[in-house]
Amino acid sequence: MTAPRFLEEIGVARERRVDWVVVDLGGLTFLDAAGIAAFAQVAGELPTGHFTIRRPNPWVLEVLRLCDMDVYVRDESQEGHFT
């Protein structure tokens, strides 16, 4: 999905009063500045904590980290584990 298409889809969701966004990047292999900018725009429009990124591959996670966007990545490594 392109960044403009992502923003378009988010716009439709926001018109329906959606205020939580979870982006699953499990199949994503490429992320450029347009994608980062789109994520930053959406994160900035939502209440704090209402934008989450899931399952980035190591390369995408590094790009997110370099752009200070890794704060939105949800660590699922401990989910489903009980102590």
Residue frames relative to the residue before (quaternion, step in Angstrom):
aa qw qx qy qz dx dy dz
M 1.0000 0.0000 0.0000 0.0000 0.00 0.00 0.00
T 0.4042 -0.7080 0.5264 0.2413 3.55 -1.00 0.82
A 0.6526 -0.5151 0.3830 0.4027 3.56 -1.26 0.37
P 0.6609 0.4903 -0.3385 0.4563 3.66 0.83 -0.78
R 0.6440 0.5070 -0.3236 0.4727 3.61 1.01 -0.77
F 0.6112 0.5453 -0.3396 0.4623 3.60 1.02 -0.79
L 0.6851 0.4790 -0.2846 0.4693 3.58 0.85 -0.97
E 0.6128 0.5416 -0.3401 0.4643 3.57 1.09 -0.70
E 0.6717 0.4912 -0.2877 0.4741 3.59 0.91 -0.92
I 0.6375 0.5091 -0.3233 0.4796 3.57 1.01 -0.77
G 0.6195 0.5513 -0.3328 0.4489 3.58 1.04 -0.78
V 0.6438 0.5061 -0.3115 0.4820 3.57 0.99 -0.85
A 0.6569 0.5071 -0.3067 0.4661 3.58 0.93 -0.88
R 0.6622 0.5068 -0.3082 0.4579 3.58 0.94 -0.87
E 0.6031 0.5457 -0.3537 0.4619 3.61 1.09 -0.65
R 0.6894 0.4415 -0.2584 0.5130 3.57 1.19 -0.58
R 0.5482 -0.6661 0.3492 0.3657 3.56 1.33 0.38
V 0.3267 0.7180 -0.5396 0.2942 3.59 1.08 0.60
D 0.0175 -0.8228 0.5680 -0.0011 3.58 -0.80 0.95
W 0.6426 0.3982 -0.3411 0.5587 3.57 1.26 0.49
V 0.0201 -0.7943 0.6071 -0.0117 3.58 -0.84 0.96
V 0.0383 -0.7586 0.6504 -0.0026 3.54 -0.93 1.03
V 0.1417 -0.7979 0.5846 0.0392 3.56 -0.63 1.17
D 0.1824 -0.7862 0.5855 0.0759 3.58 -0.59 1.17
L 0.1285 -0.8238 0.5514 0.0287 3.56 -0.47 1.23
G 0.2225 0.8356 -0.4812 0.1437 3.58 1.22 0.38
G 0.7741 0.3261 -0.1832 0.5107 3.60 1.00 -0.71
L 0.4972 0.6807 -0.4158 0.3413 3.58 1.28 -0.03
T 0.1142 -0.8064 0.5783 0.0486 3.57 -0.89 0.93
F 0.7764 0.2249 -0.1222 0.5759 3.59 1.24 -0.23
L 0.0463 0.7752 -0.6278 0.0525 3.56 -0.97 0.89
D 0.0852 -0.8129 0.5756 0.0236 3.57 -0.67 1.09
A 0.7706 -0.3667 0.2553 0.4545 3.55 -1.34 -0.09
A 0.6170 0.5435 -0.3531 0.4463 3.60 1.04 -0.68
G 0.6528 0.5058 -0.3074 0.4727 3.59 1.00 -0.78
I 0.6382 0.5151 -0.3149 0.4776 3.56 0.97 -0.88
A 0.6618 0.5055 -0.3071 0.4607 3.59 0.91 -0.91
A 0.6406 0.5166 -0.3255 0.4656 3.60 1.00 -0.77
F 0.6411 0.5094 -0.3201 0.4765 3.59 0.96 -0.85
A 0.6654 0.5074 -0.3012 0.4573 3.58 0.91 -0.92
Q 0.6332 0.5326 -0.3293 0.4550 3.58 0.99 -0.79
V 0.6876 0.4752 -0.2825 0.4707 3.56 0.83 -1.00
A 0.6438 0.5218 -0.3242 0.4562 3.60 0.91 -0.88
G 0.6794 0.5018 -0.2841 0.4538 3.58 1.02 -0.79
E 0.6715 0.4984 -0.2903 0.4651 3.58 1.17 -0.53
L 0.6879 0.4724 -0.2722 0.4792 3.59 1.20 -0.46
P 0.6089 -0.5230 0.4260 0.4174 3.58 -1.21 0.35
T 0.6433 -0.5294 0.3841 0.3978 3.57 -1.15 0.60
G 0.8130 0.2506 -0.2098 0.4819 3.54 -0.91 0.98
H 0.6229 0.5736 -0.3346 0.4136 3.58 1.26 -0.07
F 0.6663 0.4032 -0.3075 0.5467 3.60 1.27 0.24
T 0.0296 0.8094 -0.5810 0.0797 3.55 -0.69 1.13
I 0.1982 -0.7416 0.6298 0.1191 3.54 -1.13 0.77
R 0.1143 -0.8015 0.5861 0.0307 3.56 -0.86 1.01
R 0.9037 0.1194 -0.0726 0.4047 3.50 -1.38 0.54
P 0.2152 0.7537 -0.5969 0.1715 3.64 0.72 0.89
N 0.4609 -0.6430 0.5154 0.3294 3.57 -1.07 0.65
P 0.7160 -0.4707 0.2782 0.4340 3.64 -1.17 0.34
W 0.6568 0.5097 -0.3236 0.4519 3.61 0.98 -0.76
V 0.6670 0.4782 -0.2964 0.4885 3.57 0.94 -0.87
L 0.6190 0.5401 -0.3436 0.4551 3.59 1.00 -0.75
E 0.6399 0.5155 -0.3286 0.4656 3.59 0.99 -0.75
V 0.6300 0.5100 -0.3341 0.4809 3.61 0.99 -0.77
L 0.6460 0.5112 -0.3163 0.4704 3.59 0.94 -0.87
R 0.6488 0.5220 -0.3141 0.4560 3.58 0.98 -0.87
L 0.6705 0.5095 -0.2974 0.4499 3.58 0.89 -0.91
C 0.7228 0.3999 -0.2240 0.5172 3.57 1.19 -0.57
D 0.4663 -0.7013 0.4167 0.3424 3.58 1.30 0.26
M 0.4678 0.6644 -0.4491 0.3716 3.58 1.12 0.68
D 0.4726 0.6919 -0.4349 0.3297 3.59 1.26 -0.05
V 0.5035 0.6435 -0.4287 0.3855 3.61 1.23 -0.20
Y 0.6729 0.4890 -0.2865 0.4755 3.59 1.22 -0.41
V 0.5416 0.6279 -0.3998 0.3906 3.59 1.27 -0.16
R 0.2956 -0.7522 0.5698 0.1488 3.52 -0.88 1.03
D 0.3077 -0.7468 0.5658 0.1655 3.56 -0.76 1.08
E 0.0936 -0.8313 0.5478 0.0059 3.54 -0.34 1.27
S 0.3899 0.7584 -0.4599 0.2474 3.57 1.24 0.09
Q 0.7423 0.3884 -0.2169 0.5012 3.58 1.14 -0.57
E 0.4668 0.6937 -0.4474 0.3173 3.58 1.24 -0.09
G 0.7999 0.2792 -0.2217 0.4827 3.52 -1.01 0.81
H 0.6146 0.5257 -0.3473 0.4747 3.56 1.30 -0.01
F 0.1298 -0.7900 0.5971 0.0498 3.55 -0.85 0.98
T 0.2133 -0.7774 0.5787 0.1238 3.52 -1.03 0.77
